[in-house]
Amino acid sequence: MRSDFSLTQIDLNLLKVFDLLMQERSVTRAADRAGRTQSAISHSLNRLREIFGDELFVKHAGSMNPTAQARELAAVITQALSDIQGVVSQHVNFKPSESQRQFRIGVTDYTSALYIPALLEEFNAKAPHARLRIVPVYLYEASELLSDPDLDCVLIGNPIIREAHIVETILARHQMLCAAWAANPVIKDLTLEKYLAMPHLQISPDGDESGVSDGALKAMGLTRRVAATVPYYMVAPKVLKGTQMIAAFADGMLSLLDESSEILVTRPPFALPDVRVSLIYVRTKQADAGHIWLRSCIRSIVAACEVKKKASLHQIIGPG
């Protein structure tokens, strides 16, 4: 190869011609497979010879025999073309039932508990040969983590988005509720005065005592006392049990509570903003066929969970 070679001097079509000649050992047969004229294939071969500074194929006994350099190049070029074909096929001609593609979804403790079991079931049923990798993310790092091309999307509540290249699709809006141990009499008749007098449990992945409740109370000139913080939604019901503490969490948690949890919920005695459950991803993935399918699966799962949740919410605490 010439010492002044640059990758801009070669295109994919030339490499495809090289691969066809390696397979067919004939300009005529290579032209037939490529749907091109023999003259065009010969022209491409001459261009390849010029670029690599080698004959590449030498005619002998009616066959185009590859040189030593051509064989060495073929070991890399053939595999590279196969890899490119595979990637393009997965992303453009995506068939869930046949795909072996790996997807990675970032989730928080909250969205993982609500949606991942059902999503895994649907994913495995529709794409049995594909792989789904679930990774944990925190609110403050979600957008930054999407710079990793291997992370397809993040399913999260109230994402913080400052980058123009990140797309947010809002899938649901969850109401905030107050929860406490069933034996705590306050939860059965919760007033603002009682709310402020009780110790509070704050669910905070980063240990910050301040939450949406504090912001709403501050606007009214009020404060509450946070007695403890826990980093995970899943442990909050167990922490509340046997205590006088009150916690505020989104109504998606209703699906994770049963009689054994001994937790009662009620609407807060003051207005709290809803939690928007969103799917976020980089704009460059928007037209990817496999990504479109994955987003559709996630939307379907969230929608189904919303129907069940609303029925449960109405049954437990009535319309509101």
Secondary structure, 3 states (H helix, E strand, C coil): CCCCCCHHHCCHHHHHHHHHHHHHCCHHHHHHHHCCCHHHHHHHHHHHHHHHCCCCEEEECCEEEECHHHHHHHHHHHHHHHHHHHHHHHHHCCCCCCCCCEEEEEECHHHHHHHHHHHHHHHHHHCCCCEEEEEECCHHHHHHHCCCCCCCEEEEECCCCCCCCEEEEEEEEECEEEEEECCCHHHHCCCHHHHHHCEEEEECCCCCCCCHHHHHHHHCCCCCEEEEEECCHHHHHHHHCCCCCEEEEEHHHHHHCCHHHCEEEECCCCCCCCEEEEEEEEHHHCCCHHHHHHHHHHHHHHHHHHHHHHHHHHHHHCCC
